[in-house]
Amino acid sequence: MGLQQKNKIDASFSMSSMTDIIFLLLIFFMLTSSFITPSGLSVNLPSSETSDIVMQEVTVTVTKDLQFSVNDQLVSREQLKSVLSPLLQGKKGQVVLHLDKEVPVEYVVEIGGIAANLGANVSIATKPID
């Protein structure tokens, strides 16, 4: 008597559905990740009702102790123009100011004036109101 089973079980496993899931998860995490890069010095940013995300090319950070840094490199107040010039030379750059809310306005105006004279767009980083 030759009894044979009509339906044979296929032992192979298709990975195509698993790769689809991994690809969708990768896209999800890329889209939901933050596009803002934190600065090296800790500053207490002022609050604002509207907080736009700007792609940062050059960041200038000023702490409440009046420590200045350009792209996480500590500089003195006198060195700001000489450090910003090569970073913004020959292109329409974007300068984002990360200022502690206790920094006097005269420093904001001074740094903004230096960046504007070099042909850059200036914006101030804020945190949203809770």
FENWOCOR-V119575 format. One record per residue. PHI is phi in whole degrees, 0 to 359 (none if undefined). BURIAL is b if it has 16 or more other C-alpha atoms within 10 Angstrom, else e. Layout:
# FENWOCOR-V119575
phi=PHI burial=BURIAL
phi=PHI burial=BURIAL
This chain:
# FENWOCOR-V119575
phi=none burial=e
phi=259 burial=e
phi=269 burial=e
phi=233 burial=e
phi=281 burial=e
phi=283 burial=e
phi=259 burial=e
phi=265 burial=e
phi=277 burial=e
phi=274 burial=e
phi=273 burial=e
phi=277 burial=e
phi=233 burial=e
phi=271 burial=e
phi=267 burial=e
phi=296 burial=e
phi=290 burial=e
phi=293 burial=e
phi=292 burial=e
phi=298 burial=e
phi=295 burial=e
phi=297 burial=e
phi=297 burial=e
phi=295 burial=e
phi=295 burial=e
phi=298 burial=e
phi=296 burial=e
phi=300 burial=e
phi=290 burial=e
phi=292 burial=e
phi=284 burial=e
phi=265 burial=e
phi=286 burial=e
phi=277 burial=e
phi=266 burial=e
phi=266 burial=e
phi=265 burial=e
phi=287 burial=e
phi=275 burial=e
phi=287 burial=e
phi=267 burial=b
phi=275 burial=e
phi=230 burial=b
phi=265 burial=e
phi=290 burial=b
phi=289 burial=b
phi=266 burial=e
phi=211 burial=e
phi=289 burial=e
phi=245 burial=e
phi=228 burial=e
phi=274 burial=e
phi=271 burial=e
phi=239 burial=e
phi=291 burial=e
phi=271 burial=b
phi=262 burial=e
phi=228 burial=b
phi=244 burial=b
phi=243 burial=b
phi=245 burial=b
phi=230 burial=b
phi=272 burial=b
phi=291 burial=e
phi=275 burial=e
phi=61 burial=b
phi=267 burial=e
phi=255 burial=b
phi=215 burial=b
phi=241 burial=b
phi=51 burial=b
phi=66 burial=e
phi=249 burial=e
phi=294 burial=b
phi=223 burial=e
phi=271 burial=e
phi=298 burial=e
phi=289 burial=e
phi=274 burial=e
phi=304 burial=b
phi=295 burial=e
phi=290 burial=e
phi=279 burial=e
phi=287 burial=b
phi=304 burial=e
phi=291 burial=e
phi=288 burial=b
phi=251 burial=b
phi=293 burial=e
phi=75 burial=e
phi=215 burial=e
phi=275 burial=e
phi=267 burial=b
phi=240 burial=b
phi=249 burial=b
phi=253 burial=b
phi=266 burial=b
phi=256 burial=b
phi=245 burial=b
phi=294 burial=b
phi=289 burial=b
phi=265 burial=e
phi=287 burial=e
phi=298 burial=e
phi=297 burial=e
phi=300 burial=e
phi=287 burial=e
phi=297 burial=e
phi=295 burial=e
phi=297 burial=e
phi=292 burial=b
phi=297 burial=b
phi=293 burial=e
phi=298 burial=b
phi=294 burial=b
phi=293 burial=e
phi=295 burial=e
phi=273 burial=b
phi=84 burial=b
phi=258 burial=b
phi=276 burial=e
phi=246 burial=b
phi=224 burial=b
phi=250 burial=b
phi=285 burial=b
phi=226 burial=b
phi=248 burial=e
phi=291 burial=e
phi=286 burial=e
phi=285 burial=e
